[in-house]
Amino acid sequence: MSFGIGQPVPRTEDPRLLTGRGTYVDDIVLPRMAHAAIVYANAAHADIKRIDTASALAAPGVLAVLTGDDLKADGIGGIGPIFMPEDMGGPKGHRTMRPLLAQARVRYVGERVALVVAETRDAARDAAALVEVEYAMLPAVVSTAEAVKPGAPAIHDGAANNISFTIRSGSPAAEVEAAMQRAHRVARVTIYNNRLTANSMEPRGCIADWNEADERCTVYSSTQAPHTMRATIANRIFRLPERRFRIVARDVGGGFGMKGGTHPEEPMMCWASRRIGRPVKWIPDRSEGLMADDQGRDQRVTAELALDKDGRFLALRWTALHNCGAYFANGGNVPISHSIKLAPSVYAIPAVEASSSMVFTNTAPTAPYRGAGRPEAIYIIERLVDVAARETGVDRIEIRRRNFLRPDALPYRTPTGYVIDSGEFARTFDMSLQLADVAGFPARKAASEKAGKRRGLGIAYYVDNCGNNNERMELRFDPSGSLTVMAGTFSHGQGHQTVYAQMVSDWLGVPFDSIRVEQGDTASIAFGRGTMASRSMVVGGSALRAASDDLIENGRKFAAHLMEANAADIEFADGKYRIAGTDRAMALVDVAKAAYRPAGIPAALGLGLEGEGAWGLTMPSFPNGGHVCEIEIDPDTGAARLDRYTVVDDIGRVLNPLLVEGQIHGGVAQGVGQALMEDVHYDPDSGQLLTGSFLDYCMPRADDVPPIATDTNEVLCKSNPIGVKGCGEGGTVGATPAVIGAILDALGDYGVTDIQMPATAERIWQAMRRGKKV
């Protein structure tokens, strides 16, 4: 089938998006719509002595100026964590509630202090500048290393040493210590995974329309998870039934995990709309996003890898401090839990102990960011493996081959509790080395040396745990024979409109161009959990398979009636129902049309042809693959140029190779950004944000990322019915160790064995100057 599973069908979403016909939040204009602006804290840690709103209220066009006291008077709640470790049998922690507007105290630069609503956006912003806030300054702390020291400023009363909780995964500590003691060698690293922010092409934004006539508030939002947002706003903040809220997400210009949770603005606009009786729109500028969006990463870790005399791994141990910022909200627990669970990667390590503490600081809250804990885990283990190779004298490639889990060992339960069901790690790794022409690297290195440059080769192997929770999907034929997929997942760039149509066309034999995908509106989609954690194909696709099977079964009854046969004698294949052993058949589409006849259909069959299905994940899928990077460094300036990049992935069944390639390319670009240039930086003394614009926060551009060679080794996943593994995050997970590995390889002659991310030109230049050319 030219539009079936496995075909590189171009995205059907693209024509309207590329011709400017998309609909983003800022494109939506409602009658009588007002506009909002936010007053942000300019102190990292302070008590609020006074908020003077008089001048702002008197400004032209101003409709309301609201503060935390107004929130408290109206009984509006805050945003708490979706879950804590104690909710899942883990240790008890310090639970925080993030207020929509600060009450009594601010805890980071960018915390919301007041909300101004006016007739126009400019009027609201001008008035916001007139709000005067008087602070009593308190000492601030921005790094986890400083926050846990005795005597550090306390961010929240009751959180000893600013720690919310400490979680641990793996083997008994005594077992790990015994392995360390008997080891021939122990490799050690100390690593900082730098703080990032998503910088989605479309900033966050929202409109709320509280309509008392129908007792419902409609929210238009740039979100990854409409139903999750509805539950948070209804249940946790307003304490009203979910039916009172409708969340609508149209096109979303990127999310990367940052838009997976609820920020203060969506419920704030609901509240403001209810107060003034008009729709309220809020659209931030880029500096607001850099300051106030939930951020990612920011983990400090010390790690050890024990090896025997043959270079085989005996034990892994690491301890981390994870910066959750000033509040622990939404899915902030996800990165810390995923990082410790994925610590051993795809290596056979008999004893593993990983622990991490969630630490409060006077910085913006952190949340899942593309990969959410997996990049942290893989960066740690791959850096350790490179150090082990250097210290033992075993080649980097060979030491990985010796320690990969073998296919005949799968399914394999890791010491941290994951069950890896499938994979050919050595084969996939070798495919990446061959595609990258690693054998030709010495000649390319010599050519670079001749030109006065230093060339390095970086290799890394990644694994990602993908998918979470359960999902529900529906299929509905209309009387014309067109089919609609009612998706509980939510596409914000992944191409679901295309790939879901491919899947359904393949399974049901329905023409590709007659299939429509509906998503993102809680009024039309009964339920869904949105898209994050590379879950859409693993969980949503499996639910769609169940919905397809349900529709086929429902259609079988109609076909039996229409062809005057017993339902047990009806077979389905290639889009047709057939009476077994005969040539009598009806196309599924014709059966669907007949199901809407106004008469002649038995009542017991119902009216119309539909199917619904759900799939609950019991164990994640484990996509994996090899990354190979070559980088060239100018020793005079420290400038690093990526020259070649190669990825071979095992993502299970490949549904659309064109979309897979796009996901890998985007993921690699974000990993390259973290490795070379991206860094959210706060002044350590004042807590002021120093990277508040694109003049200071650098992201990769087109010429920073070379053409990326890709291929796949298709090893079907055994833990879901369609054999898929997630692919949205793997590029990011593998890129940072590959890029940093290439830099350190290039600097090996200078004795450089470590460099902090981002490895900027200045840091590389300084490392070379501190080193000594051999």
N, C-alpha and C positions, 0 to 999 in steps of 0.2 A: 504493500500500500504506500503510495507516495506521500500520504499524510499520516501514516501510522506510527506506532512506537518505533523508535530508533532512527527516524528520518530527520534530517537537518532542516526542519521547516522554519522559515524566517518568522519572526515575531509579528503576529497580526496586530499587536498594539501599536507598532512603530509608526505606520503611516500617519495616524492622527496626532501622535505626539511630536513627530518630526515636522509636521506642517502647522504646529501651533494650535491644534484643536483639542488639546488636553484641558482638563478642568482641575485646577488646584485651588486650595482654600482662598487665596487672594483673588481668584477669578470670580468668586461667588459674591453677589451683591443682593441683599435682601431689602425690601421696602422699610423705610424709617430706620435704617441701620445706623447705630452709633459706633464710635471707635474708642479703643482703650489704649492707655499707655501705663507703664509700670515704673514705679520708683524703686530702685534697687539700693541695697545697703552698700555704702562705700567704705564700711569698716568690716574687718574680718571677724572681730569678736568685741561686742560692746552691749551694754544695757541701753535701752531706748529711754531717754529721759523725757522727751517731748516730741510730738509730731504736730507741726503747725500747718494746717490745710487752708487757712482763711484766704490767703492770696490766690491759691489755686482755685478755690471755689468761686472767687469773684472774677476769674479770667473769662474772656469771651467764649461762649459756646460750651462751657463746662456743665455737665449734667450731674456728676457725682464725683466725690473724692472719698474713697473708702480705705479704712485701716484695719489692723488686727483687732482693735476694740470692737469695730462693727461686726466683724466675723464672729467674735465671741458672743456678742449680744444676739446674733441671729442663730446661734447654735450650730454653726457650720464646722464640720470636722476637718481633719488633716489626712495626709497620705502616709500610711504605714507600710511595713514590709508585707509582701504577699504571703510569705511564710518565713518562719525562723527555724533554726535547727531543732529546737525543742518541739516544734510541731510535728517533726518527723522522727522523734525518738532521740534526738541529739541533745547536746548540753544546753542548759538554760542561758539565755543571753540578755543583754540590755536592749529593750525594744524602744525605738523612738517613733514619734509621730511628727512628720514634717508639716508645719502649718502652711496654709496657702499664703498668708501674710504674717510676717514675724510679729510675735506678741511678747513684749517686754525685753527680748534679747535677740540680737542677730548673731549668727555663727559663721558666716562666710561672706565675702564680697560677692554680691550678686543675689543675695537672698532678697525676696520680695518684701517690701515694706509698706507700700501704698499702691492703690489702683485709682487711676483717673479715667473718667469716661466723659467724652465730649462729642460734639457734632461731627468733627473731622479728626483725622489722624494727627494732622499738624497741631490742631488746637489742643488735643489731648497731650501731645508731647511737650508743647510749650507750657501747659499748666503743670505737668509733672515736674518740670524744672523749678517751679515755684514752691513746691512742697519742701518745707524745712524740717530736718530731723536733727535733734540734738542727742549726741551719744556720750555715754560715759565709757571710755575705752578700757578694754580688758586685754591682757596678754594673749597672743595668738600662737598657734603651732600648726605647721602645714605638712610636715613630713612624719611618717609613721615612726621612724627611728627616734625622733625627738618626742613624739606624743606619748610613747610608752615609758619614757624615763621618769624616775621618781621626781615629783615636784613639778611636772609639766602642767601647763594650764588645763583645767578640767573643762571639757566641752559639754558634758552632760552630768548632772548630779547622779551618782549611783553607778556610773561606769568606771570601775577602778582601773587606773592606768590608761584610761580612754579606750579600753577594750570592750567591745560589745560581746564577743564570744570567741572561743577557740575551738576549732574542730580538727579531728584527726581521722586518718583512714589508713588501713593497711595491716601489717603484721604486728605481733607483740614487740614491744620495744626491746625486750631482752634478746629476742631472736635476731633483730637487726643489729644490735650491738655485738652479739657474738660473731656474726658474719663480718662485721667491720674489723674485729680484733684478729680474725684468722686470715684476713685478706692479704694477698701479696702486695697490693697497692690500692690506695684510696685517692680518687680524683675529687677535687673540691672546687666549687665556684661560689662566688657571691655576686648576685645579679639584681639589677633594678629594671623592672619592666616599666618603661616611662608612661606617664599619663597622656591620654589622647582625648580628642573630642571628635564627634562624627562629622560635623560640617556637611550635612546633607545638602544636596543641590537646592532643594526646597526647604527653607527654614521651617521650624515648627510654626504653626499658626492655627487659629480656631475662630469659629463664630458660634455663638449660642443664642438661641431664640426661645425664650421661655413664654409659652403661650398658655395663659390661664384658661382660655376658652376650652381647649381640649385637654387641659391638665397634663401637658407634656412639654418637655424642653428638648429641642432638636439641636444637636451639636454637630457642626461640620469641622472635621479635624484632620490634620496630617498625621495619621496614626498607623501603626502596624497591626493593631489588635482592637477593632471597634467594640466587640462584646466584652473584652476585658476592661476597657475603659468605662463602658456603661456600668459594669458591676462595681468598679471602684467608686465612681461618682455617686451612684445610687445607694449602695450599701454602706460604704465607709464614710462618705462625706456628707451627703444630705439625709441619709437614713430613710430613704423612700423606696417604694417598690421599683424594680427595674423598668416596668412598663411605663413609668413616668419620664423615661429618658430614651431618646432615639439618637444613636451615633451614626453619622454618615461620613464615610471616607471615599472620596472620588480618586483621582490620580494622586499618587504620593511620590514626590521626587526624592526618594532615598530615605532610609531609616537607620539601618545598620545596628539595630538593637536599641539605639537611643530613643526611638519613638515607640518602643514596645510597651512602655509603662505610661502612667498618667502623670503629667507635670502639673504644677499648681494652676496654670492658666486656664485649662479647660473647665474645671469646676468654678474658678473665679469668674469666668465669663457667664456661666449659668447663673451664678449668684448676682452678678451685676445686671444681667438681663431681667431677672426677677425683680430687682430693686427699682429699675427705671421703666419697666414695661415695654422695652424695645429690644430688638436684636443688637448684640454687641460683638464687634470684630476686633481681634488682636493679631497683628502681624509684626514680628520682631525684625530688627535689622541684624546684620551679621555679628556685630560686636555684642549685642544682647545674647545671641546664641553662644558665642565663645565664653561668655561670662556665666550664663544661667542654665544652659543645657546640662543634663546629666552627662557625666564624662566616663572614661573607661581606663582599664588597666591599673597602673600605680601599685605595683607589688614589689616588695623587697624580699629576697630569699637567700638563704645559705643552704648549700646542697652538697651531698657526698655520694659518690658511687664507688662501691668496693668491687675489686676484680681479683680473680685468681691468677696464677702464673701464666695461664694460657690466654688471658684477656677475656675470660667469660665473666659476666656480671654475677655478683653474689648478693649484693644488697644495695638499696637506694634509701637515702634518708634526706629529707629537707624540711626546713622550718621557714615559714613566711609571715610577713606582716602585710595585710591587704588594706589599702586605704579606702574606706567607704565614704570619706568626706564628713560633712557635718551631720548628716541624717542617714539612717538606714531605711530606705524606702523602696517600694515596688519590688523588682526582682534583683535587688542588690546582693542577695545571697548566692545568685547563680554563679558568677565568676569564681568565687572562693571555693565553692563546693566542687565545681567541675575541675578546677585546677588540681586539687588533691586527688580526686578520683582517677584522673588520667595520667598521674605521675609516671607510671612505668612504661607508658606508650605501648609499642608492639614488641617489646623486648622481654625475653624470659629472665625475669629477675625474681629469684625465690622469695626474698624478704624485702618488703617495702614499708617505709613509715613516712607519711607526709602529714604535716600539720600546718595550720594557718590561723592567724588571729585577725578578726575584723576590727579595725582601729578607726576611731573618730578623730578627725582633724578639722581645722577651720578652712575647709575647701569645699568646692561644689560636690554634691553627692556623686558617687560613681554607680554605674549600672552596667548591664550587659552591653558590650560593644563587640562587633563582628568577631565571633569566635568565643567570647565570654568565658575565659578561664582556660580554654584549650591552647591558645597561643602561648599563654604563660607557662603551662605545663610542658609543652613541646620545646619551647625555647630553653627551659631548664635542662631537660634530659639531653637534648642534642648538643648543647654547649658542654655538658658533662662528658658525653661520648667523645667529642673532639679533644677535650683535655686528656681523657683517658688514653686516647690513641697517641697523642703526643708524648705522654709520660711513659707509656709502655713500649713505644716504638712499633706498635702494630698499626698498619695502615688504616686510615679512617674508614675506607670502604670495607676492608676485611673485618674490622672489629664489629661493624654493624651486621655483616653477614653471619658472623659467629653467634650473634646473640638474638637474631630475629626469632620470633615464634615460628615454628614449622607448620605447614598446612595440616600435617597429621596430628598436631597437638590441639587443633581446633575442633569443637569449641573449647575455649580456655578461659577459666575464671582467674582474673588478675588478683593479686593480693589486696587490691583496693575494692574488689567486689564487682567489677564489670565482667560480663561474659562476652568475649569477642567470638563471634560465630563463624566468621569466614575471612579469608584473605590469603594472598600469595605474596608475602612481603618481600622476600628475596627476589622473586621474579619481577615484581613491579619495580623494585629498586634497580635491578639490572637493566630493565627497559629504559628507565630514566637516564642511566649512565650512558647507554648506547645512543639514545636519541640526542643527548647533549654532546656526543663525541668527546667524552672524557679522555679517550685514548689520544686525541689530537691536542689536548691541552698543553703539553710541554712545548710543542712547536709554536702555539699561539703565545705562550708565556715568553719564549725566546724572542719573538717578534716585538712584543711589548717592551721587553728589556732593551732591545736595540733602539727603540724609539724613545728611550728615556723614561718609560712608565713601569709601574709595578702591577702585575696581573695576579689575581688570586682566584682560587676555585673554592666554592662553598657547596657542601652537600648536606642535605637534611632529609630525614624521613619523618612524616607526620602521621598521626591518627587523630580522628575527631569523633566524639560521641554525638550522634545527631538524632533529633526527634525528642519530643516530650509529650506526655499526657495522652489524651484521646481527642478524636475529631469526628465531626458529623458532616456528611455531604448528602445532597439530594439531586435527583434528576427528574425533570418534568417535561413531558411532551406537551405541546399545545395542539389545538385541533388541526393546524396546518401541517403538522408533521415535523416542525422544528423542535429542537431539544435544548433545554436550558440546564446548565450545571449551576446549582445553588451551593456556592463554596463557603465553608466555614473558615477556611484559610484566607489570607489576604495578600494579594500580590502588590508589591511596591517596587517593581522593577525586575522581578524574577521571570516573567513571561508565562504566568499561569493560564492566561486566556488562550495561549497557543498550545501549551503542552497538555492541559486538561482536555481540550478538544481533540488532540491527537489520540490520547488514551481512550476516550469514549468512542471515537470513530473506529479505532482498532477493535475494541471489545464488542461493540454493538453493530458495526457495519453501517453506521449512519454517516451520511456525507459530512465531511469536515466543515464545509462552509455553512452548514445548517445548524451548527452547534454554537450556542452563546453561553458565556460565563457571567454569572451575576455574583457580586461580592460587595462587602463593605458597607451594607446598610442593615442595621439591626432590626428595621421594620420589615424587611423582606427575607432576611436570612435568619432562620429560627435560632441557630446557635453556632458558635465557632470560637476558636482560640487564637485566630490570627496566624501570622507568619513570623517566626523567629527560630533560632536553634536548628536551622536547616530541617525543619519538621514537615514542610508542606507536602513533599512527595512521599516521604516515609510514612507519615501518619495520614495526611489528607489524601494522598494517592491511594493508600490502602483502603480508606473509607470510601473513596470513589469506586474502587473495585467492588466493594461490598454493595454499594448503591446500584452499580451496573448489574450485579448478579440478582439483586432484588427486583430490579425492573424487568430483567429477562424472565424471572419466575412469575411476576405478575402478568407479563404479556403472554406467557404460556397459556394461562387460563382463558384469556381473550381469544387467542389463536385457536384453542381447542373448540370454543363455542362457534367461532366463525367458520371453521372447517369441518364442524360436526364430528369431532373426534374426542377421544379420551385424553385428558391433559397428560396422563402418564405416557402416552404415545407420541407426544410432541417433542421434537428435538430442535435445538437452536444452534446454528453455525453460520458464519459468513453473513450475518445480518438478516437471516431468514429463519422462520419457523417451518418445520417440515414434519409431516406425518411419517413416522419411522417406517421404512420399507417401501415407501411410495415416492412418487414424484410430485405430490401435492404440497405446495409451499406458499407462504405469504411473507412478504418483506416486513420486517419489524416496523418500519415507518407506516406501512399500510395498516398494520394492526393498531398502531397508536392512533391513527386518524379515525379508524372505526370505533375505537374506545370512546369517542366523543359523540357518537350518533345520538340523536335526540330520542330514539325509541329502538326497541329491539334488543337491547343489551340487558341481560338479567341483573336485577338489583344487587345480587350477591357479588357481582364483579366490580361494583362501584362505577364511577364515572371518570374517564381519563386514565392515562397510563403514566405512572410515576414509579420511582424507586428511591429508597433511602438506605443509608448504611452508615455504620460507625466502626471505628477501629481504635482499640486501646493499646497503647504501647506497653509491653512488659519489659523490654530491654532495648536500648538504643541500637541504631545501626552504627557501624564503624568504618566510614570511608577512610582511606589512607593513600599515601603515595610518596613518591620521591621528587624532591626539588633539587635542581642543580643550577648554580648561579656563577657566572664569571664577571669579575669586576676589574676595572683598570683604574689605577690611582696615579695622579700626577704628584710626584714627590716634592715639587716646588711649592705647591699650593694645598695639598691634601685633598683636592677635589676627587671624588670617586664617581666613576661612570659605569653604570651597568651595561655590559656589552652583550651578554647572552643570558637567557633564562629559559629553563626547561622544566616542565612538570609532567609526570605520568601518574594518573590517578586510578585507583580502584574505587569507583563509586557505585558498584553493583550494576544493575541493569541501566543502560544509558537510554533515556527516554527521548532526548533530543540533543544530539552532539553539539549543535550550534549554540544552544542556550547554555549547555555545560561549559563550553569554551569561554563564553562571555562571563559566566560566574567566576571561573578560575582567573581570568584576566583581571577582573575587578578586585578579587580578593588579594591577588599578588600585589597589585598597586597599593592597596592599603597596608599590606605588610611591609612593602618597600618604604612607604611613608614613615612608618614607625621606626624602621631600622635606620633611616638616613636623615630625617628632617623634622618629623612631627614631635612636639613636646609642649604640653601645658605647663607653664612655669609660674609659680607664686613666689613673691619675695619672702624669704625665710623669716624676716624680722617683723614685717608689717602685715603679711598675709595678702598683700595687694596682688592682683592678677597682672602679670607682666606680658602675657601673650593675648591681648585683647582685640587684635585685629590681624588681618592677613599680612600686615607689615612685619609681624612678629611670629605668627604661627604659620609655618611653611608646609604646604602639601605638594605631593608629586604632580608634575605637569606631564604633558604628553611626551616630551623629549627626555624625561627622567626614566622612563620605562621602555626597555627595548621590546622588539617583537618577541612574543612568548610562544615557544614550541610546546605543544600539548599532545598527549595521547592518553588512552585509557586501557587498563587491563580489567576486563569485565568479569568480576567474580561475584556471582549473585549472592545477595544477602539472604540468610536463612530465617531471619526473625520477623519478616513481614511477607505478605502473600504476593507482592509484585517484584520482589528481589532487588529493590532500590536501596541505595545509601545516600545520605545527604551530600550536596556538593557546594552549597553556598558559602561555606566558611573555610574550606580546606586551603584555598590559595593564601589566605591570611595566616592560617596556622603554621604553614610550612615556610613562609617567606622570611620571617625575621632571623631564624637561625641560619638559613641558607645565605642571606646577604651578609650578616655579621661574620659567618664562617669564611666567606670569600675575602672580606676585608682583612681578617686576622691572618689568613693564608698569604695574602699579598704583603703583609707587614712582618711576616715571619723572620725575614732576614734582619730586621731591626730589633729582634727580641721582644716584639710586642705580643703579648698573650691574652690581653683583655682590652676591651674598649666599651664604654657605656653608650647605650642608645639614647638619643639618636647619634649615630656616628657622623657628625657634621664634618665639613672640610677642616674646620679649625681643630676639632678633637683629633682627627686623623693626623694633621700636621704636627700638633703638639706631641702625640704619641710617638711619631717618627723622630722628633727632636729629642725626646727623652730616651729613646732607644739608641741602639748602636748598630750601625750597618756592619754586617759580617762580611 
